[in-house]
Amino acid sequence: MKQKKFLLQEKDIPTQWYNIQADMPTKPLPPLNPTTREPMSAEDLSRIFSAECSKQELDCTNAWIDIPEEVRDKYSYYRSTPLVRAYALEEALDTPAHIYFKNESTNPLGSHKINSAIPQCYYCKQEGDTNVTTETGAGQWGAALSYAASIYGLSAAVYQVKISMQQKPYRSSIMRTFGATVEGSPSMSTRAGKDIITREPNHLGSLGTAISEAIELATTTPHCKYTLGSVLNHVALHQTVIGLEAEKQMEMAGEYPDKVIACFGGGSNFGGLAFPFMRHNILEGKKTEFIAAEPESCPKLTRGKFEYDFGDEAGYTPLLPMYTLGHDFKPANIHAGGLRYHGAGMIISQLIRDNYMHGVDIPQLESFEAGMLFARTEGIIPAPESCHAIAATIREALRAKEAGKQENILFCLSGHGLIDMTAYDSYINGDLHNYAVSDSEIKSNLSAVPDIKI
Ligand SMILES: *Cc1c(COP(=O)(O)O)cnc(C)c1O
């Protein structure tokens, strides 16, 4: 029998996260205050986020940051996660490529998001906060945050993108089971929400609208901090447990990845898997290729513009230097709710500019076709988001076949799709469509981006 799973023991769970900012040859430009447009300090950021996360966000000197023992202890409830060699998928593709995936779908909440929810809530608790708030798209982050808040005795209020709430009602039930209150965004409970609904009564919501509402709640409620499940540097930092484990597990498999692939919403599962491997490209000249798979309907990495832009619809967040489609970009209602975000984050954007990685665009139908093949070969129904990584992996594996070249491909299975079965039903019934974005749409949307010289 061939060895398929490479497992670590609890004692091998990393003791430190890897902070790629310290090793980047060009550091990301600083976030700017949305009103004064001056660079923001960690202290400025700590009005919205926990002080520790604010510090981590801007840390360009420490490559390794200790994981608090209490956080490692919570990690050990579900980590380490398996690295799996996808023999059945390789066989179905008849490819000489060796395909590995890091399976972040094995925890009961079903995605990688919990890796950052736990430390974010831990730091809030340590710093004396009593409440946390956030936005969620498909509901994976909201579910993870609700659980993490419950283990530290914090109250959680979650704004869920309205369309996602309708598509995935069970995720709201999960959040409420963990004790969180859940509201569809845009809602009438915040000024930002009211403004959006007044402008556009049928707005189906986006991560941008939900972030505006959550930040407004955090800044108007005492001892309440805002938390974010993607995009920001400290979130990708926490997610590096994925890649650090995978590095040891690839060693157990006796191979090193030629290509590392992950789907891309705001970059946290991508950064989490990729950064620990990318450090060897930066520091030792290794030549691994890093590919971020985004939906064709939200193509910020390949067709966005590098600009200072807001992270949310209302313009409450710091201005971030990033590849963006414009902060009020309204992506099509694809089922991969976690990938419907207009911007790429500061670290990733700089890494693209410096040619350490690149994006590819995956049409919705190709993503589900890939997910179906993966389900039927490997026996795991992937999250619609993760299907994008699988589709990109299949493209590479077929390319390797054409070239008659053995190579090692590693991708992140960021979550399972068991609560997304309506999406699979629609695909099977032939009701899903591709949504391409026209150049003129992108151009006109970018005209709303603030005019700041970079
Ligand atoms: C949220 C989510 C994503 C996208 O977010 P990233 O920060 O880009 O990782 C991808 N996959 C799953 C399963 C998610 O829940």
The ligand as a MOL file (V3000), in Angstrom:
LIG
                    3D

  0  0  0     0  0            999 V3000
M  V30 BEGIN CTAB
M  V30 COUNTS 15 15 0 0 0
M  V30 BEGIN ATOM
M  V30 1 C -12.5610 32.3730 3.4480 0
M  V30 2 C -12.1730 31.2310 2.6550 0
M  V30 3 C -11.2990 31.3780 1.5730 0
M  V30 4 C -10.7750 32.7000 1.0920 0
M  V30 5 O -10.0630 33.4420 2.0070 0
M  V30 6 P -8.4700 33.5900 1.9620 0
M  V30 7 O -8.1830 34.6000 3.0050 0
M  V30 8 O -8.1000 34.0510 0.6030 0
M  V30 9 O -7.9210 32.2610 2.2920 0
M  V30 10 C -10.9130 30.2390 0.8980 0
M  V30 11 N -11.3820 29.0290 1.2340 0
M  V30 12 C -12.2400 28.8500 2.2620 0
M  V30 13 C -12.7400 27.4810 2.5710 0
M  V30 14 C -12.6710 29.9480 3.0060 0
M  V30 15 O -13.5000 29.7780 4.0230 0
M  V30 END ATOM
M  V30 BEGIN BOND
M  V30 1 1 1 2
M  V30 2 1 2 3
M  V30 3 2 2 14
M  V30 4 1 3 4
M  V30 5 2 3 10
M  V30 6 1 4 5
M  V30 7 1 5 6
M  V30 8 2 6 7
M  V30 9 1 6 8
M  V30 10 1 6 9
M  V30 11 1 10 11
M  V30 12 2 11 12
M  V30 13 1 12 13
M  V30 14 1 12 14
M  V30 15 1 14 15
M  V30 END BOND
M  V30 END CTAB
M  END
